[in-house]
Amino acid sequence: MFNSIPSQYVLIGSTVLVVFMGTMMMLIRVKSAKKPATVKKIIIPPLGMATGALMFIFPYFRVSWDHTITSVIVGMLCSILLIKTSRFHILDEQIFLKPSKAFFFVLMGLLAFRTIAKTYLGGEFHLGELGGLFWILAFSMILPWRLAMLWQYKRLEKKIPLHTFEKVEQ
């Protein structure tokens, strides 16, 4: 089915989709900074994304171990940028995500990096393999980032009086 679609259309379509998703992520980030953070809001994105691993049931999406390891390493390196631009602060005895102007530029840089890498690697890998590689890269980026956010959140949570925290979680 995917083999009948010209690769340049797939590249253009997937790039448009990624830019759309990145834009949505930035809008969600701005909106979420106005509401108190919770553990649930921190851990749901990687849990939801983890379901994408089901793609590897199908041989079309499978990648070699050396490519998997490379994708994981690149994803973890990229996560450092997200970790550095994600900070929490306490405001009115609640924990909020601190807005960061650098996050926008980091996200745009990561989207540009992904598009350039996809264009370059598009000739080296078939579409399914490329999708698998980029899913691994994205998950390897999001998981450490969210774990770092959770660690920071839990550290700040200890500074809030218990009675205040119970009201926020409900």
C-alpha positions as CSV (number, residue, x, y, z in Angstrom):
1,M,0.0,0.0,0.0
2,F,2.7,2.5,1.0
3,N,5.0,1.5,-1.8
4,S,2.5,2.9,-4.4
5,I,2.8,6.4,-2.9
6,P,5.7,8.4,-4.4
7,S,8.4,9.0,-1.7
8,Q,8.4,12.8,-2.2
9,Y,4.7,13.0,-1.3
10,V,5.3,10.9,1.8
11,L,8.1,13.2,2.8
12,I,6.1,16.3,2.2
13,G,3.0,14.9,4.0
14,S,5.0,13.7,7.0
15,T,6.8,17.0,7.3
16,V,3.6,18.9,7.2
17,L,2.2,16.6,9.9
18,V,5.3,17.0,12.1
19,V,5.2,20.8,11.8
20,F,1.5,20.7,12.7
21,M,2.2,18.4,15.7
22,G,5.1,20.6,16.8
23,T,2.9,23.7,16.6
24,M,0.2,21.9,18.6
25,M,2.8,20.9,21.2
26,M,3.9,24.5,21.6
27,L,0.3,25.7,22.0
28,I,-0.4,23.0,24.6
29,R,2.8,23.9,26.4
30,V,1.7,27.6,26.6
31,K,-1.8,26.6,27.8
32,S,-0.5,24.1,30.4
33,A,1.8,26.7,31.9
34,K,-1.3,28.5,33.1
35,K,-2.6,25.5,35.1
36,P,-0.9,23.7,37.9
37,A,1.1,20.7,36.9
38,T,0.3,17.2,38.2
39,V,2.0,13.8,38.0
40,K,-0.7,12.6,35.7
41,K,0.0,15.4,33.2
42,I,3.7,14.6,33.3
43,I,3.5,10.8,32.8
44,I,0.6,10.5,30.3
45,P,2.4,11.6,27.2
46,P,5.1,8.9,27.3
47,L,2.6,6.3,28.3
48,G,0.3,7.2,25.4
49,M,3.3,7.2,23.0
50,A,4.4,3.8,24.3
51,T,1.4,2.3,22.5
52,G,3.2,3.2,19.2
53,A,5.7,0.3,20.0
54,L,3.0,-2.0,18.7
55,M,4.1,-1.0,15.2
56,F,7.1,-3.3,15.7
57,I,4.8,-6.3,15.6
58,F,4.8,-5.9,11.9
59,P,8.1,-6.7,10.1
60,Y,7.6,-3.6,7.8
61,F,8.5,-1.3,10.8
62,R,11.4,-3.3,12.3
63,V,14.9,-1.9,12.4
64,S,18.3,-3.5,13.1
65,W,19.8,-3.4,16.6
66,D,22.6,-1.0,15.6
67,H,20.1,1.5,14.1
68,T,17.9,1.1,17.2
69,I,20.9,1.9,19.5
70,T,21.8,4.9,17.4
71,S,18.3,6.2,17.5
72,V,18.1,5.8,21.2
73,I,21.4,7.6,21.7
74,V,20.4,10.5,19.4
75,G,17.0,10.7,21.2
76,M,18.6,10.8,24.6
77,L,21.0,13.5,23.5
78,C,18.1,15.6,22.1
79,S,16.2,15.2,25.4
80,I,19.0,17.1,27.2
81,L,17.8,20.3,25.4
82,L,14.2,19.7,26.4
83,I,15.2,18.9,30.0
84,K,17.3,22.2,30.2
85,T,14.3,24.2,29.0
86,S,11.7,22.6,31.3
87,R,11.6,24.0,34.8
88,F,8.9,24.1,37.4
89,H,8.3,26.7,40.1
90,I,6.0,27.1,43.1
91,L,3.3,29.8,42.8
92,D,0.6,30.2,45.4
93,E,1.6,26.8,46.9
94,Q,1.0,25.1,43.6
95,I,3.5,23.7,41.1
96,F,3.5,25.3,37.6
97,L,5.7,24.8,34.6
98,K,7.8,27.8,34.1
99,P,7.4,29.3,30.6
100,S,10.6,29.3,28.6
101,K,11.2,31.2,25.4
102,A,14.1,28.9,24.7
103,F,11.7,25.9,24.5
104,F,10.2,27.3,21.3
105,F,13.6,27.6,19.6
106,V,14.7,24.2,20.9
107,L,11.5,22.6,19.5
108,M,11.9,24.4,16.2
109,G,15.5,23.2,16.0
110,L,14.5,19.6,16.8
111,L,11.8,19.8,14.1
112,A,14.3,21.1,11.6
113,F,16.8,18.4,12.6
114,R,14.1,15.7,12.2
115,T,13.1,17.0,8.7
116,I,16.7,17.2,7.5
117,A,17.5,13.8,8.9
118,K,14.4,12.3,7.3
119,T,15.2,13.8,3.9
120,Y,18.8,12.5,4.1
121,L,17.9,9.1,5.4
122,G,14.8,8.7,3.2
123,G,17.0,7.2,0.4
124,E,18.7,4.8,2.8
125,F,15.7,3.2,4.5
126,H,12.3,2.2,3.4
127,L,9.3,4.1,4.7
128,G,8.4,1.6,7.5
129,E,11.9,1.4,8.8
130,L,12.3,5.2,8.8
131,G,9.0,5.4,10.7
132,G,10.3,2.9,13.2
133,L,13.6,4.8,13.6
134,F,12.0,8.1,14.2
135,W,9.5,6.6,16.7
136,I,12.4,5.2,18.6
137,L,14.2,8.5,18.5
138,A,11.1,10.5,19.6
139,F,10.3,8.0,22.5
140,S,14.0,8.1,23.6
141,M,13.7,11.8,23.7
142,I,10.4,12.1,25.5
143,L,10.9,9.4,28.1
144,P,14.1,10.9,29.8
145,W,12.6,14.4,29.5
146,R,9.4,13.4,31.2
147,L,11.3,11.4,33.9
148,A,13.4,14.5,34.6
149,M,10.2,16.6,34.8
150,L,8.7,14.0,37.2
151,W,11.8,14.1,39.4
152,Q,11.8,17.9,39.5
153,Y,8.1,17.9,40.2
154,K,8.5,15.4,43.1
155,R,11.4,17.4,44.5
156,L,9.3,20.6,44.6
157,E,6.2,18.8,45.9
158,K,8.1,18.1,49.1
159,K,8.2,21.9,49.7
160,I,4.5,22.3,49.6
161,P,2.3,21.8,52.7
162,L,0.4,18.5,52.5
163,H,-3.1,20.0,52.8
164,T,-2.5,22.3,49.8
165,F,-1.2,19.5,47.6
166,E,-4.3,17.3,48.3
167,K,-6.5,20.0,46.9
168,V,-4.6,20.4,43.7
169,E,-4.5,16.7,42.8
170,Q,-8.3,16.3,43.0
